[in-house]
């Protein structure tokens, strides 16, 4: 025998329904914001592949900071010998300036933080794997390798003498070239 709800019970269930709808609207808004963030990253890195944008976001980048995502190999190379030299830092900051990434911007600040404290090997490998998917065969990989070479050359040698690029940096640049282009001989010839 069904019983009718009293006013107090009716108010309780109505409040539950209102809360459930509020949570649903919140979930929809969060999903829309997440999609907008991924689209902003995709637009910034010039890809239509939202799964790549999602992975870039998972690595800590936003639409604004993703403008420097393809420059992470420069950070790899700068840290190859265990520390950042002034010339390497200056070379990377010049690249940021040439790209219009202003001091104080999210991308600039992110790069500075990566130059202050070495990212983990896992972070570097994951970012390189995503970058490989991003650049594919579109020619950016050769540009990235050239920039790595520029950074490595920026602080090499002792008092201006000797090899400009040490063996660790050279090996890392070769590894980056291989990973970005699946071992393409074209990139390896550049050093």
N, C-alpha and C positions, 0 to 999 in steps of 0.2 A: 504494500500500500504506500504509494508515493506521498511524501509530505511536502508541503509548500515551504519555500524559503521565507524566513522572516526578513525584515528590513535590514537587520544587522548582517545577516548572511549574504543578502543580495549586494550590499555595499562592499563587503569583503571580496566577493567574486568579481564584481565590477572593477574594483581596484586592481585585482590580479590581471584581468584582461587589459586594462589600461597600461599596466607595467609591461606586460608581454608585448603589446604593440609598440611601446616606447623602445624596448630593447631591439625589436625587429627593425624599426626605423634607424636606430643607432648602428645596427649591423650593416644595413644598406648604405648608410652614409660613410661608414668606415671602408666598406668595399669600394665605393665610388672614389674615395680619396686615394686608396691604395692603387686603383687602376689609373687614376690621374697621375700619381707619382711615377708609376711605371712608364706611362706614356711620355711624361716629361723627360725621363731618363732616355727612353728610346729616341725621342726627338733630338736630345742633346748629343747622343753618340751616333746618330744617323743610322738607325736600324728600325726595321719594322717588326722585328722578332721580340715580342714582349717577354718571352721566356729568358732571353739574354738580359733584358732590362731588369727582370725580376732577380736574376742572379747578381747583377751589378748592385741593385738595391740591398740585397742580402749581405753584400760585402761592405755596406755602410755608406754608400753613395746616394745622393739625391739628384734631382734634376739639375740643380746648380753645380754641385761638386762633380757630377759625372763628366763635365767638360774636361777634366784632367785624368779620367780613368785610363786612357791609352798611354799616359805618361808614367804609369807605375813601373814599367821596366827600367826607367831612368833611375828610380829609387833603388831598385834591385842592384843595378850596376854601381851606384854610388856607395852602397853598403857592402860591396863584394869583398873589400879588404878589412871589414870590421868597423870602419869609421868613415864619416863624411868629411872630406877635405873642403876647404873654403872654395877652391876653384870648382869643385863638383856642385856644391850648393849654388854658387853663383851661376853656373851654366844652366842648372835646372830652373832657377828663378828667371833667367833671361828667356827661356822657352815659355814659361808662364806669361811673362810680359808680352812676348811676341804674339801669343794667342789671345791677348786681351783679358787675361785672368788677373784682376786687380788685387793688390794687397788688401787684406781685410775681407775679401770675398770668401765664400765657403770653400771653393776649390783651392784657393791659395792657402788658406788656413789648414786644410786637410794635408796638402803637400808639405807644408812646414812641419806639421806634427809627425809625418812619416820621415822627415829628415832629422828630427830631433831624437826619435827613438826607433830603432830598427824593428820593422814589422816581423812577425814570425815567418818561418819558412813555409808553413801551411798557408798562411794568408797570401804570401807571394805566389805560391804554386796555384792556389785557387784563382787568384786574380789573373794570372797568366793564362790559365785554361779558359776563362771566360773571354779574355781579350782575343785569344786565338779564334774563338767562335765569332767574335765581333768583326775582326778585320778580315778573316777569310782570305780571299784572293783579290782584295780590292786595292792593293798597292800601299796601304797604310803601314803594312808590316815592314817594308823596306825603309820607310821614313822613320819608323820607331827605332829600328836597328841603327840607322844613321845617327839619330839623336843619342842613343846609348853610347855610340862610339865617341861622339862629341863630349859627353859627360865624362867618360873614362879618360879621354885625352886632356881634360881640363886641369887635372892635378897631378899628372904622372911625372916621373923623372925626379932627379935630385938636383936642385939648383939649376933646373932647365936642361940637365944632361941625362942621358940614358933613355930607356924606353918610356914612352908617354903612357902606355897602357900596360898594366901589370898582367901577369899570367892568369890570376883569378878573375880579373875583369874580362880579359879576352875569352876565357873559357865560358864565363857567364853570358857574354854577348853571343857567342856561338850557340849556346843552349837556347837562349831567347829566340834567336833566328830560326833554329830548328823547330822549336815549339810553335812559333807563330805561323810558319809556313810548312810544317810537316817535313822539315829537313831539306828544304829547297836549296840547291846549289847556288842559285842566283844570289841569295842573301849571304851565304858564307863567303862569297868572293869579295865582299866589301871590306874585309879585314884580312 
